[in-house]
């Protein structure tokens, strides 16, 4: 039996504001027609790709995710974080099978000190968006621990809620603050993964997925891997080593060897959406792919338009054999 898992940044899946509402930095689409077109585009893509478990990011509310589910065939289960960011977006799961929420995590681990995020000395001890952990059964007799996250983006926000500056020293400092935050969030999700692995990923099926906002070899992404070495495509991949019980493997190399990517940013193709698995799941891996062929705006073949641009990210998916 083949089971499809995936992750997808839905890009502001939020209901429109009521007519006459004042301007807000909260997540909302322009109007009802745009919202309905977005829902139809998302549902059509999910229907074609047919995931059994889909980690999602940038969901504005349970109601918005329910609106999407109403357009999907079959029965679906929803799990959604209760910890959105300042704009109101959060992570969650859609599943064809029941889900049990294990943890809705925001706090950094106790051993990780607060990180500085502003020139005024502001320190934080929590993730900007909660990471959600569930238990999921892909097949009888199997229990998978799955975590979904959306790490801090590389978009810089300067004092006064500005996103641009001519002060290069200010830019450099705030780039460092953003990196501190993304790194601390990666440490937090790795802490969650360690709890799921229970010291032996050969015996425990674990998945970590989401928008990591950086690429396969980025330092923050590699924090999630655990012990170094043995990643897919590396020289030691086919040889057992002492780090295997605690390691997570990123499936990104299988996407990259196909020329795959999940986003186009400033004309550059990026793979910043990732699926990581424990060793118990590696032998089950049949293939990895993206859904960008159904998303022309992500593929870069023509400009964005509401009717054909449900998201600026492509979903990343993997097929597992059970």
Secondary structure in CASP SS format (residue, H / E / C, confidence):
PFRMAT SS
TARGET T0000
AUTHOR 0000-0000-0000
METHOD secondary structure of the structure
MODEL  1
X C 1.00
X E 1.00
X E 1.00
X E 1.00
X E 1.00
X E 1.00
X E 1.00
X E 1.00
X E 1.00
X E 1.00
X E 1.00
X E 1.00
X E 1.00
X C 1.00
X C 1.00
X C 1.00
X C 1.00
X C 1.00
X C 1.00
X C 1.00
X C 1.00
X C 1.00
X C 1.00
X C 1.00
X C 1.00
X C 1.00
X C 1.00
X C 1.00
X C 1.00
X C 1.00
X C 1.00
X H 1.00
X H 1.00
X H 1.00
X H 1.00
X H 1.00
X H 1.00
X H 1.00
X H 1.00
X H 1.00
X H 1.00
X H 1.00
X H 1.00
X H 1.00
X H 1.00
X H 1.00
X H 1.00
X H 1.00
X H 1.00
X C 1.00
X C 1.00
X C 1.00
X E 1.00
X E 1.00
X E 1.00
X E 1.00
X E 1.00
X E 1.00
X E 1.00
X C 1.00
X C 1.00
X H 1.00
X H 1.00
X H 1.00
X H 1.00
X H 1.00
X H 1.00
X H 1.00
X H 1.00
X C 1.00
X C 1.00
X C 1.00
X C 1.00
X C 1.00
X C 1.00
X C 1.00
X E 1.00
X E 1.00
X E 1.00
X E 1.00
X C 1.00
X C 1.00
X C 1.00
X C 1.00
X C 1.00
X C 1.00
X C 1.00
X C 1.00
X C 1.00
X E 1.00
X E 1.00
X E 1.00
X E 1.00
X E 1.00
X E 1.00
X C 1.00
X C 1.00
X C 1.00
X E 1.00
X E 1.00
X E 1.00
X E 1.00
X E 1.00
X E 1.00
X E 1.00
X E 1.00
X E 1.00
X C 1.00
X C 1.00
X C 1.00
X C 1.00
X C 1.00
X C 1.00
X C 1.00
X E 1.00
X E 1.00
X C 1.00
X C 1.00
X C 1.00
X C 1.00
X C 1.00
X C 1.00
X E 1.00
X E 1.00
X C 1.00
X E 1.00
X E 1.00
X E 1.00
X E 1.00
X E 1.00
X E 1.00
X E 1.00
X E 1.00
X E 1.00
X E 1.00
X E 1.00
X C 1.00
X C 1.00
X C 1.00
X C 1.00
X C 1.00
X C 1.00
X C 1.00
X E 1.00
X E 1.00
X E 1.00
X E 1.00
X E 1.00
X E 1.00
X E 1.00
X C 1.00
X C 1.00
X C 1.00
X C 1.00
X C 1.00
X C 1.00
X C 1.00
X E 1.00
X C 1.00
X C 1.00
X C 1.00
X E 1.00
X C 1.00
X C 1.00
X C 1.00
X C 1.00
X C 1.00
X H 1.00
X H 1.00
X H 1.00
X H 1.00
X H 1.00
X H 1.00
X H 1.00
X H 1.00
X H 1.00
X H 1.00
X H 1.00
X H 1.00
X H 1.00
X H 1.00
X H 1.00
X H 1.00
X H 1.00
X H 1.00
X H 1.00
X H 1.00
X H 1.00
X H 1.00
X H 1.00
X H 1.00
X H 1.00
X H 1.00
X H 1.00
X H 1.00
X H 1.00
X H 1.00
X C 1.00
X C 1.00
X C 1.00
X C 1.00
X C 1.00
X C 1.00
X C 1.00
X E 1.00
X E 1.00
X E 1.00
X E 1.00
X E 1.00
X E 1.00
X E 1.00
X C 1.00
X C 1.00
X C 1.00
X C 1.00
X C 1.00
X C 1.00
X C 1.00
X H 1.00
X H 1.00
X H 1.00
X H 1.00
X H 1.00
X C 1.00
X C 1.00
X C 1.00
X C 1.00
X C 1.00
X C 1.00
X C 1.00
X C 1.00
X C 1.00
X C 1.00
X C 1.00
X C 1.00
X C 1.00
X C 1.00
X C 1.00
X C 1.00
X C 1.00
X C 1.00
X C 1.00
X C 1.00
X H 1.00
X H 1.00
X H 1.00
X C 1.00
X C 1.00
X E 1.00
X E 1.00
X C 1.00
X H 1.00
X H 1.00
X H 1.00
X H 1.00
X H 1.00
X C 1.00
X C 1.00
X C 1.00
X C 1.00
X C 1.00
X C 1.00
X E 1.00
X E 1.00
X E 1.00
X C 1.00
X C 1.00
X E 1.00
X E 1.00
X E 1.00
X C 1.00
X C 1.00
X E 1.00
X E 1.00
X E 1.00
X E 1.00
X E 1.00
X C 1.00
X H 1.00
X H 1.00
X H 1.00
X H 1.00
X C 1.00
X C 1.00
X E 1.00
X E 1.00
X E 1.00
X E 1.00
X E 1.00
X E 1.00
X C 1.00
X H 1.00
X H 1.00
X H 1.00
X C 1.00
X H 1.00
X H 1.00
X H 1.00
X H 1.00
X C 1.00
X C 1.00
X C 1.00
X C 1.00
X C 1.00
X C 1.00
X C 1.00
X C 1.00
X C 1.00
X C 1.00
X C 1.00
X C 1.00
X C 1.00
X C 1.00
X C 1.00
X C 1.00
X E 1.00
X E 1.00
X E 1.00
X E 1.00
X E 1.00
X E 1.00
X C 1.00
END
